[in-house]
């Protein structure tokens, strides 16, 4: 079984909470789960750049993000996946940066579509194609309410100061989620939607083990 499940969503979209609930259910099926956060988390390069995120221009952001993501894929994710009884729940992967950059291009009326970059990296076994993409997408006003109470960070602050940009990123992520019928979309503002989404993921795991 391809045991790499990716969760995508804008900041404050409920990815981490959903992963925690799902992990408990997966463990009940007899699988081991690993929650792995996205880029800018583990490497010295990523930690250094995260402090400056939002202060550098977008081409630099893309370079740092993909470099860190490649390192994380090769040194962390792939070794985890050697154990076929282990399922990696990845909090953001390449859709996180491609949708953000595409949206920023729309925001400044410039073509920043870079969707072909991760596709090329997957084809060359540098990044991994997820077994399943799960998009956590509550209503935009729910995102805004959560973000208003969230921690200080360059990205959160930029969203709060630029609500128009936040909406463009949100809409781009919605469009990306709808690109494939295989993607699972969860409205994390609804307990019923979360439960249904988790059940769909569990069905996927059972049918592909």
PASEBA-1860 file (N, C-alpha, C; in nm, 3 decimals):
! residues 209
1> XXXXXXXX> 0.083/-0.120/0.000/0.000/0.000/0.000/0.086/0.125/0.000 ~ 0.052/0.220/-0.084/0.117/0.350/-0.078/0.061/0.420/0.045 ~ 0.145/0.441/0.146/0.095/0.484/0.277/0.135/0.627/0.311 ~ 0.123/0.716/0.214/0.159/0.855/0.231/0.035/0.941/0.206 ~ -0.025/0.993/0.313/-0.148/1.071/0.304/-0.117/1.216/0.339 ~ -0.149/1.306/0.248/-0.115/1.447/0.263/-0.240/1.528/0.297 ~ -0.226/1.616/0.396/-0.333/1.708/0.434/-0.292/1.849/0.393 ~ -0.377/1.911/0.314/-0.352/2.048/0.270/-0.460/2.140/0.324
9> XXXXXXXX> -0.425/2.266/0.339/-0.521/2.364/0.388/-0.449/2.491/0.426 ~ -0.519/2.600/0.422/-0.463/2.728/0.461/-0.439/2.728/0.612 ~ -0.365/2.822/0.662/-0.342/2.832/0.806/-0.475/2.835/0.881 ~ -0.480/2.767/0.996/-0.599/2.763/1.082/-0.716/2.688/1.019 ~ -0.685/2.595/0.929/-0.792/2.521/0.862/-0.828/2.390/0.932 ~ -0.757/2.354/1.038/-0.792/2.235/1.114/-0.719/2.108/1.074 ~ -0.608/2.123/1.003/-0.532/2.005/0.956/-0.478/1.923/1.073 ~ -0.414/1.989/1.167/-0.350/1.919/1.279/-0.453/1.845/1.363
17> XXXXXXXX> -0.563/1.911/1.394/-0.668/1.848/1.475/-0.728/1.727/1.404 ~ -0.751/1.741/1.273/-0.807/1.630/1.196/-0.709/1.513/1.191 ~ -0.582/1.543/1.174/-0.479/1.437/1.172/-0.476/1.362/1.304 ~ -0.490/1.434/1.414/-0.489/1.369/1.546/-0.606/1.273/1.561 ~ -0.725/1.318/1.520/-0.844/1.231/1.528/-0.830/1.110/1.438 ~ -0.778/1.133/1.317/-0.759/1.023/1.222/-0.657/0.923/1.272 ~ -0.550/0.973/1.330/-0.443/0.885/1.378/-0.495/0.783/1.478 ~ -0.583/0.827/1.566/-0.640/0.736/1.666/-0.720/0.625/1.598
25> XXXXXXXX> -0.795/0.660/1.495/-0.875/0.561/1.423/-0.787/0.463/1.344 ~ -0.680/0.516/1.285/-0.589/0.431/1.207/-0.520/0.330/1.299 ~ -0.481/0.377/1.417/-0.416/0.287/1.513/-0.508/0.171/1.552 ~ -0.638/0.199/1.557/-0.735/0.094/1.590/-0.741/-0.013/1.481 ~ -0.700/0.025/1.359/-0.697/-0.073/1.248/-0.571/-0.159/1.251 ~ -0.479/-0.126/1.342/-0.356/-0.204/1.354/-0.237/-0.145/1.280 ~ -0.251/-0.023/1.231/-0.140/0.044/1.164/-0.073/0.143/1.258 ~ 0.054/0.166/1.234/0.127/0.270/1.305/0.114/0.400/1.225
33> XXXXXXXX> 0.099/0.511/1.295/0.091/0.639/1.226/0.204/0.732/1.269 ~ 0.247/0.815/1.176/0.345/0.919/1.203/0.291/1.051/1.149 ~ 0.286/1.151/1.235/0.245/1.284/1.191/0.371/1.363/1.157 ~ 0.379/1.410/1.035/0.498/1.483/0.990/0.457/1.622/0.941 ~ 0.511/1.724/1.004/0.477/1.860/0.966/0.546/1.896/0.835 ~ 0.493/1.997/0.768/0.545/2.038/0.639/0.682/2.102/0.644 ~ 0.721/2.160/0.534/0.853/2.222/0.521/0.871/2.334/0.622 ~ 0.995/2.374/0.640/1.035/2.483/0.730/1.026/2.444/0.878
41> XXXXXXXX> 1.030/2.315/0.907/1.009/2.270/1.045/1.131/2.201/1.106 ~ 1.198/2.115/1.028/1.297/2.026/1.088/1.442/2.062/1.056 ~ 1.470/2.108/0.935/1.609/2.135/0.899/1.653/2.271/0.948 ~ 1.785/2.288/0.965/1.839/2.417/1.006/1.805/2.524/0.902 ~ 1.808/2.484/0.774/1.774/2.577/0.666/1.629/2.624/0.679 ~ 1.540/2.529/0.704/1.398/2.563/0.715/1.369/2.651/0.835 ~ 1.429/2.617/0.949/1.407/2.696/1.071/1.460/2.839/1.054 ~ 1.575/2.850/0.990/1.634/2.982/0.968/1.545/3.066/0.879
49> XXXXXXXX> 1.495/3.005/0.772/1.415/3.081/0.678/1.278/3.115/0.734 ~ 1.222/3.025/0.816/1.088/3.048/0.870/1.082/3.177/0.950 ~ 1.194/3.212/1.013/1.199/3.336/1.090/1.186/3.458/1.000 ~ 1.225/3.441/0.873/1.222/3.553/0.780/1.108/3.543/0.678 ~ 1.021/3.443/0.697/0.914/3.422/0.602/0.824/3.546/0.597 ~ 0.793/3.590/0.477/0.714/3.710/0.459/0.798/3.834/0.441 ~ 0.929/3.821/0.468/1.019/3.935/0.452/1.100/3.927/0.323 ~ 1.103/3.809/0.263/1.176/3.790/0.138/1.077/3.780/0.022
57> XXXXXXXX> 1.124/3.806/-0.100/1.030/3.802/-0.213/0.994/3.658/-0.248 ~ 0.891/3.642/-0.328/0.834/3.510/-0.353/0.928/3.412/-0.424 ~ 1.007/3.454/-0.524/1.101/3.357/-0.584/1.197/3.297/-0.481 ~ 1.242/3.377/-0.385/1.329/3.326/-0.279/1.251/3.230/-0.189 ~ 1.127/3.265/-0.159/1.043/3.177/-0.078/1.029/3.039/-0.142 ~ 1.003/3.037/-0.272/0.988/2.911/-0.345/1.116/2.828/-0.336 ~ 1.230/2.891/-0.356/1.359/2.820/-0.352/1.383/2.756/-0.217 ~ 1.359/2.831/-0.110/1.380/2.778/0.024/1.280/2.666/0.053
65> XXXXXXXX> 1.154/2.687/0.017/1.051/2.589/0.049/1.080/2.455/-0.018 ~ 1.106/2.458/-0.149/1.129/2.333/-0.220/1.258/2.264/-0.175 ~ 1.362/2.343/-0.147/1.487/2.283/-0.098/1.463/2.210/0.033 ~ 1.393/2.276/0.125/1.363/2.215/0.254/1.271/2.094/0.238 ~ 1.174/2.104/0.148/1.080/1.994/0.126/1.150/1.872/0.068 ~ 1.244/1.894/-0.023/1.320/1.783/-0.082/1.404/1.714/0.025 ~ 1.471/1.793/0.109/1.552/1.735/0.217/1.464/1.653/0.310 ~ 1.348/1.707/0.346/1.257/1.637/0.435/1.204/1.509/0.372
73> XXXXXXXX> 1.175/1.513/0.242/1.125/1.395/0.172/1.229/1.284/0.171 ~ 1.352/1.319/0.138/1.457/1.219/0.124/1.506/1.166/0.260 ~ 1.513/1.253/0.360/1.575/1.214/0.487/1.476/1.174/0.596 ~ 1.350/1.213/0.580/1.251/1.184/0.684/1.136/1.098/0.631 ~ 1.068/1.147/0.527/0.947/1.080/0.480/0.977/0.943/0.420 ~ 1.072/0.936/0.327/1.103/0.807/0.264/1.146/0.701/0.364 ~ 1.234/0.733/0.460/1.268/0.633/0.561/1.148/0.586/0.643 ~ 1.057/0.677/0.674/0.935/0.638/0.746/0.856/0.535/0.666
81> XXXXXXXX> 0.850/0.554/0.534/0.764/0.471/0.449/0.821/0.333/0.419 ~ 0.943/0.308/0.462/1.001/0.175/0.443/0.917/0.070/0.516 ~ 0.866/0.108/0.632/0.778/0.019/0.709/0.638/0.025/0.648 ~ 0.594/-0.082/0.582/0.466/-0.083/0.511/0.346/-0.085/0.605 ~ 0.372/-0.106/0.733/0.262/-0.101/0.829/0.248/0.038/0.890 ~ 0.328/0.130/0.842/0.328/0.267/0.895/0.265/0.361/0.794 ~ 0.176/0.446/0.840/0.111/0.545/0.755/0.157/0.684/0.796 ~ 0.211/0.759/0.703/0.257/0.895/0.729/0.145/0.992/0.698
89> XXXXXXXX> 0.108/1.071/0.798/0.011/1.178/0.781/0.090/1.308/0.768 ~ 0.097/1.359/0.647/0.182/1.474/0.616/0.101/1.603/0.623 ~ 0.140/1.692/0.712/0.075/1.822/0.726/0.138/1.918/0.624 ~ 0.073/1.930/0.509/0.115/2.011/0.396/0.232/1.946/0.320 ~ 0.221/1.955/0.188/0.329/1.908/0.102/0.345/2.011/-0.009 ~ 0.354/1.972/-0.134/0.385/2.074/-0.235/0.266/2.162/-0.275 ~ 0.143/2.117/-0.255/0.029/2.204/-0.287/0.027/2.328/-0.199 ~ 0.086/2.319/-0.081/0.089/2.432/0.010/0.160/2.552/-0.052
97> XXXXXXXX> 0.275/2.527/-0.117/0.351/2.637/-0.174/0.301/2.676/-0.312 ~ 0.260/2.578/-0.392/0.218/2.611/-0.529/0.090/2.694/-0.531 ~ -0.006/2.660/-0.444/-0.129/2.738/-0.439/-0.102/2.878/-0.385 ~ -0.015/2.887/-0.286/0.018/3.017/-0.226/0.085/3.108/-0.327 ~ 0.181/3.054/-0.401/0.254/3.135/-0.499/0.164/3.173/-0.617 ~ 0.084/3.077/-0.663/-0.010/3.108/-0.771/-0.105/3.220/-0.728 ~ -0.154/3.212/-0.605/-0.245/3.314/-0.554/-0.176/3.449/-0.542 ~ -0.051/3.448/-0.499/0.022/3.574/-0.487/0.041/3.638/-0.625
105> XXXXXXXX> 0.064/3.556/-0.725/0.074/3.609/-0.861/-0.056/3.675/-0.904 ~ -0.169/3.610/-0.873/-0.299/3.669/-0.904/-0.318/3.800/-0.828 ~ -0.267/3.804/-0.706/-0.281/3.922/-0.620/-0.208/4.043/-0.677 ~ -0.092/4.018/-0.739/-0.013/4.129/-0.796/-0.024/4.132/-0.949 ~ -0.119/4.052/-1.002/-0.147/4.049/-1.147/-0.024/4.007/-1.228 ~ 0.038/3.898/-1.182/0.154/3.840/-1.249/0.137/3.688/-1.254 ~ 0.187/3.626/-1.359/0.174/3.481/-1.372/0.278/3.411/-1.286 ~ 0.234/3.359/-1.173/0.322/3.284/-1.082/0.279/3.136/-1.075
113> XXXXXXXX> 0.225/3.084/-1.182/0.181/2.945/-1.184/0.303/2.853/-1.191 ~ 0.326/2.776/-1.084/0.442/2.687/-1.077/0.399/2.542/-1.053 ~ 0.278/2.508/-1.093/0.227/2.373/-1.068/0.310/2.265/-1.139 ~ 0.379/2.301/-1.245/0.458/2.201/-1.317/0.587/2.164/-1.245 ~ 0.632/2.246/-1.148/0.757/2.216/-1.077/0.745/2.090/-0.993 ~ 0.648/2.078/-0.901/0.638/1.954/-0.824/0.608/1.833/-0.910 ~ 0.533/1.853/-1.019/0.505/1.740/-1.109/0.635/1.683/-1.165 ~ 0.727/1.771/-1.204/0.857/1.726/-1.256/0.939/1.658/-1.147
121> XXXXXXXX> 0.932/1.710/-1.025/1.008/1.652/-0.915/0.953/1.515/-0.876 ~ 0.822/1.497/-0.887/0.762/1.366/-0.860/0.802/1.266/-0.968 ~ 0.797/1.309/-1.093/0.835/1.221/-1.204/0.978/1.172/-1.192 ~ 1.064/1.250/-1.129/1.205/1.213/-1.114/1.237/1.158/-0.975 ~ 1.132/1.119/-0.901/1.147/1.053/-0.771/1.220/1.140/-0.670 ~ 1.205/1.270/-0.682/1.265/1.363/-0.586/1.163/1.399/-0.479 ~ 1.040/1.421/-0.521/0.926/1.431/-0.430/0.838/1.309/-0.451 ~ 0.744/1.287/-0.361/0.657/1.170/-0.367/0.516/1.209/-0.410
129> XXXXXXXX> 0.454/1.122/-0.486/0.313/1.140/-0.519/0.231/1.083/-0.404 ~ 0.148/1.164/-0.340/0.069/1.112/-0.228/-0.026/1.001/-0.270 ~ -0.050/0.909/-0.179/-0.152/0.808/-0.204/-0.290/0.873/-0.203 ~ -0.303/0.976/-0.120/-0.432/1.043/-0.105/-0.408/1.187/-0.061 ~ -0.480/1.279/-0.123/-0.477/1.419/-0.083/-0.606/1.454/-0.011 ~ -0.592/1.509/0.109/-0.707/1.551/0.188/-0.697/1.703/0.207 ~ -0.802/1.773/0.169/-0.804/1.919/0.181/-0.898/1.960/0.294 ~ -0.845/2.027/0.394/-0.926/2.079/0.504/-0.968/2.221/0.468
137> XXXXXXXX> -1.097/2.238/0.437/-1.145/2.367/0.387/-1.276/2.404/0.456 ~ -1.267/2.470/0.571/-1.388/2.524/0.631/-1.428/2.653/0.559 ~ -1.544/2.713/0.590/-1.579/2.840/0.528/-1.474/2.948/0.556 ~ -1.462/3.043/0.465/-1.361/3.148/0.479/-1.379/3.227/0.608 ~ -1.502/3.255/0.647/-1.521/3.333/0.770/-1.474/3.256/0.894 ~ -1.480/3.122/0.888/-1.427/3.041/0.998/-1.275/3.055/1.005 ~ -1.210/3.053/0.889/-1.066/3.074/0.883/-1.031/3.210/0.944 ~ -1.104/3.312/0.905/-1.075/3.448/0.954/-1.095/3.459/1.104
145> XXXXXXXX> -1.198/3.395/1.157/-1.223/3.397/1.302/-1.110/3.327/1.377 ~ -1.068/3.211/1.326/-0.960/3.138/1.391/-0.829/3.215/1.382 ~ -0.805/3.275/1.267/-0.680/3.346/1.246/-0.670/3.471/1.334 ~ -0.786/3.533/1.360/-0.787/3.652/1.446/-0.739/3.619/1.587 ~ -0.754/3.493/1.626/-0.715/3.450/1.760/-0.584/3.371/1.760 ~ -0.523/3.357/1.642/-0.403/3.273/1.632/-0.277/3.349/1.672 ~ -0.169/3.276/1.679/-0.041/3.331/1.724/0.014/3.432/1.624 ~ 0.107/3.513/1.673/0.178/3.607/1.587/0.279/3.530/1.502
153> XXXXXXXX> 0.277/3.554/1.373/0.376/3.495/1.282/0.375/3.578/1.155 ~ 0.486/3.579/1.079/0.490/3.658/0.956/0.377/3.624/0.859 ~ 0.348/3.494/0.843/0.244/3.452/0.749/0.106/3.491/0.801 ~ 0.077/3.460/0.928/-0.053/3.495/0.985/-0.075/3.645/0.983 ~ 0.030/3.719/1.016/0.018/3.865/1.016/-0.009/3.918/0.876 ~ 0.056/3.858/0.776/0.035/3.903/0.638/-0.108/3.876/0.594 ~ -0.160/3.761/0.632/-0.299/3.729/0.601/-0.394/3.827/0.670 ~ -0.367/3.853/0.798/-0.456/3.942/0.874/-0.454/4.084/0.817
161> XXXXXXXX> -0.337/4.125/0.772/-0.325/4.261/0.719/-0.373/4.273/0.574 ~ -0.388/4.157/0.507/-0.426/4.158/0.365/-0.540/4.058/0.341 ~ -0.660/4.090/0.389/-0.774/3.996/0.375/-0.807/3.963/0.230 ~ -0.780/4.055/0.137/-0.805/4.026/-0.004/-0.716/3.912/-0.052 ~ -0.590/3.914/-0.009/-0.496/3.808/-0.046/-0.538/3.675/0.017 ~ -0.582/3.681/0.142/-0.630/3.560/0.209/-0.740/3.493/0.129 ~ -0.833/3.573/0.078/-0.943/3.516/-0.001/-0.893/3.455/-0.131 ~ -0.794/3.518/-0.195/-0.740/3.465/-0.320/-0.672/3.330/-0.295
169> XXXXXXXX> -0.595/3.321/-0.187/-0.530/3.193/-0.151/-0.637/3.087/-0.123 ~ -0.737/3.125/-0.047/-0.846/3.033/-0.013/-0.914/2.980/-0.140 ~ -0.947/3.071/-0.231/-1.016/3.030/-0.355/-0.926/2.940/-0.441 ~ -0.797/2.970/-0.444/-0.704/2.888/-0.523/-0.695/2.747/-0.465 ~ -0.694/2.738/-0.332/-0.688/2.607/-0.267/-0.815/2.527/-0.294 ~ -0.930/2.595/-0.292/-1.056/2.529/-0.324/-1.052/2.474/-0.466 ~ -1.003/2.554/-0.559/-0.993/2.509/-0.699/-0.900/2.389/-0.711 ~ -0.789/2.393/-0.639/-0.693/2.282/-0.642/-0.757/2.154/-0.586
177> XXXXXXXX> -0.832/2.170/-0.480/-0.897/2.054/-0.417/-0.995/1.988/-0.513 ~ -1.058/2.069/-0.596/-1.159/2.017/-0.689/-1.098/1.967/-0.820 ~ -0.965/1.974/-0.832/-0.898/1.929/-0.955/-0.919/1.781/-0.981 ~ -0.931/1.703/-0.874/-0.943/1.558/-0.888/-1.058/1.506/-0.802 ~ -1.136/1.415/-0.858/-1.245/1.354/-0.783/-1.193/1.263/-0.672 ~ -1.066/1.226/-0.681/-1.007/1.139/-0.579/-0.973/1.214/-0.451 ~ -0.961/1.347/-0.459/-0.931/1.426/-0.340/-1.049/1.422/-0.242 ~ -1.016/1.423/-0.114/-1.119/1.429/-0.011/-1.119/1.571/0.047
185> XXXXXXXX> -1.235/1.634/0.050/-1.249/1.769/0.103/-1.329/1.763/0.233 ~ -1.272/1.821/0.339/-1.338/1.818/0.471/-1.364/1.961/0.519 ~ -1.489/1.989/0.551/-1.525/2.116/0.613/-1.503/2.099/0.763 ~ -1.391/2.150/0.812/-1.354/2.127/0.953/-1.432/2.212/1.051 ~ -1.528/2.292/1.001/-1.615/2.366/1.094/-1.733/2.280/1.136 ~ -1.747/2.163/1.073/-1.860/2.073/1.100/-1.810/1.940/1.151 ~ -1.855/1.898/1.268/-1.817/1.768/1.324/-1.863/1.654/1.233 ~ -1.981/1.672/1.172/-2.034/1.569/1.083/-1.943/1.554/0.961
193> XXXXXXXX> -1.901/1.667/0.903/-1.812/1.664/0.786/-1.679/1.599/0.822 ~ -1.626/1.632/0.939/-1.498/1.573/0.981/-1.512/1.422/0.996 ~ -1.621/1.378/1.059/-1.644/1.234/1.077/-1.658/1.163/0.943 ~ -1.733/1.223/0.850/-1.750/1.163/0.718/-1.617/1.157/0.643 ~ -1.538/1.264/0.654/-1.408/1.268/0.588/-1.314/1.162/0.642 ~ -1.311/1.149/0.773/-1.225/1.048/0.836/-1.269/0.908/0.793 ~ -1.398/0.885/0.785/-1.447/0.753/0.742/-1.407/0.724/0.597 ~ -1.409/0.825/0.512/-1.366/0.807/0.373/-1.218/0.769/0.367
201> XXXXXXXX> -1.138/0.834/0.450/-0.994/0.804/0.454/-0.972/0.662/0.505 ~ -1.045/0.623/0.607/-1.032/0.487/0.662/-1.073/0.383/0.558 ~ -1.178/0.412/0.482/-1.219/0.322/0.374/-1.109/0.308/0.270 ~ -1.046/0.420/0.238/-0.935/0.418/0.142/-0.822/0.328/0.192 ~ -0.789/0.342/0.318/-0.682/0.261/0.378/-0.718/0.112/0.375 ~ -0.839/0.080/0.414/-0.883/-0.060/0.417/-0.883/-0.122/0.277 ~ -0.920/-0.042/0.177/-0.929/-0.093/0.040/-0.795/-0.100/-0.031 ~ -0.691/-0.042/0.029/-0.561/-0.039/-0.037/-0.450/-0.099/0.046
209> X> -0.485/-0.171/0.152/-0.381/-0.231/0.236/-0.327/-0.359/0.172
END
